[in-house]
Amino acid sequence: MDMINARVCKIATCNLNQWSMDFKHNKLNIIESIKIAVEQGCTLRTGPELEIPGYGCEDHFLEMDTVNHSWEVLGEIIEEGYTDNILCDFGMPVYYKAN
């Protein structure tokens, strides 16, 4: 491989202390992890599968409010510019073809 044309991708993996159904707390943790990833020169930040609503939501995953609040938090993080210049992978429940 030609090292002159090689590109490097520095990845930040995050294991956050998220609380079940505490969207405000979880959002602040996510934002802090993005800031740290950017400061460390990362180009990709990936978080756990349910970092936005938190683990242990049990029956709350059957409620659309959980999904809707997750989308709201994701939208706020993007709109506030925290994901500018870094690719981010967020974990949250998503309904596909739900009735």
C-alpha angles and dihedrals in degrees: 000000000000104000092198091068096036118121124210125216115195111201128204115203115195131206103184132190095240125174124219112261094351097124095171094052092043092049091053091051091049092049091049091051090051091050091051092047091052092046089053091053097250121160095193129042120188127185137189121289096259103027096132101054095022129230125291097044089137110173091008087080086069091059120086090217089072092054093042094050090048090054090048092053092047090050092050093051091051096042092050089059100243092130095053111127095003130082110229132196114202129190120224140128115274127185116219117198091346119175 
